[in-house]
């Protein structure tokens, strides 16, 4: 069983940066693909970024490509999302989630997404 806890959210002005962290406890996390999702008020949840179990491959939604970077440190059981050049439309609750498959495609397709955090709120003011 894996538990995920997000941190690093907050209020930031447009153009600013934030770094989200996802800390995992439990066995197996280092073998799982991980993704960041977000849900804005009144909107459906959407994928933001995903990463392979060993960091060898990544995926970004078109809306964040070039501004966000996903990374992981398996020795510390953490995954980060560096968010730069933030825009008001990035405002959302951000969730970390892990698939029990190792490739990021499983996250993109939301297959085997057994583990979810409770989310952290990011608010970008204009």
C-alpha positions in Angstrom: 0.0 0.0 0.0 1.3 3.5 -0.9 0.3 6.8 0.7 0.9 10.1 -1.1 1.1 13.5 0.4 1.4 16.7 -1.6 2.9 19.9 -0.4 4.1 23.2 -1.8 0.9 24.8 -3.0 0.1 28.4 -2.2 -0.7 31.8 -3.6 1.6 33.3 -6.3 1.4 36.1 -8.7 1.2 35.5 -12.4 4.7 34.9 -13.8 5.9 33.4 -10.6 7.0 29.9 -9.7 6.1 27.2 -7.3 7.5 23.7 -6.6 5.2 21.0 -5.6 6.3 17.9 -3.9 4.7 14.5 -3.5 6.1 12.4 -0.7 5.3 8.7 -0.7 5.3 6.1 2.0 4.9 2.4 1.6 6.5 -0.2 -0.6 6.8 -0.2 -4.3 6.6 3.5 -5.1 10.0 3.6 -6.8 8.6 1.1 -9.4 5.5 3.0 -10.2 4.8 5.7 -12.8 3.6 8.9 -11.2 1.6 11.8 -12.4 0.3 15.2 -11.4 -3.3 16.1 -12.1 -5.2 19.2 -11.4 -8.8 20.2 -11.0 -10.0 23.8 -11.3 -13.4 24.9 -9.8 -16.2 23.8 -12.1 -13.9 21.8 -14.4 -13.0 18.2 -14.8 -9.7 16.8 -13.5 -7.0 16.8 -16.1 -3.5 15.4 -16.3 -0.6 17.9 -16.0 2.5 15.7 -16.2 3.7 12.1 -15.8 7.0 10.3 -15.3 8.3 6.8 -15.7 9.3 4.7 -12.7 13.0 5.6 -13.2 12.6 9.1 -14.7 13.6 8.0 -18.1 10.5 9.3 -19.8 8.1 12.2 -19.2 4.8 13.5 -20.5 3.4 17.0 -20.3 0.0 18.4 -21.2 0.2 21.0 -24.0 -1.0 23.7 -21.6 2.0 23.3 -19.4 4.8 22.1 -21.8 7.8 24.3 -21.6 6.7 25.8 -18.2 6.5 22.8 -15.9 9.0 20.1 -15.2 8.3 16.8 -13.4 11.1 14.9 -11.7 11.6 12.2 -9.1 14.1 11.1 -6.5 13.4 7.4 -5.8 16.0 7.4 -3.0 13.8 9.8 -1.2 10.4 8.5 -2.5 9.5 11.9 -3.8 8.2 13.4 -7.0 8.4 17.1 -7.8 6.6 19.4 -10.1 8.5 22.7 -10.8 6.0 25.2 -12.1 7.4 28.4 -13.8 5.7 31.3 -15.6 2.5 30.5 -13.8 -0.8 31.9 -15.2 -4.1 32.5 -13.6 -5.5 29.5 -15.5 -3.1 27.3 -13.6 -5.2 27.9 -10.5 -6.4 24.5 -9.3 -6.1 21.8 -6.7 -3.1 19.7 -7.8 -3.0 16.0 -7.1 -0.2 13.4 -7.1 -1.1 9.9 -8.2 0.7 6.7 -8.9 0.0 3.8 -11.2 1.1 0.3 -10.3 2.5 0.2 -13.9 6.0 1.5 -14.6 5.5 3.5 -17.8 4.0 7.0 -17.9 1.5 6.0 -20.5 -0.4 4.2 -17.8 -0.8 7.5 -16.0 -1.9 9.3 -19.2 -4.5 6.6 -19.9 -5.3 6.4 -16.1 -4.7 2.7 -15.9 -3.9 1.1 -12.6 -4.2 4.5 -10.8 -4.6 3.0 -7.4 -2.9 5.7 -5.3 -4.0 9.3 -4.9 -3.0 12.1 -2.6 -5.5 14.6 -1.1 -4.2 17.5 -3.2 -2.6 20.9 -2.6 -4.2 24.2 -3.7 -2.3 26.5 -6.2 -3.8 29.9 -6.7 -2.3 32.3 -9.3 -3.4 35.9 -9.1 -3.4 38.2 -12.1 
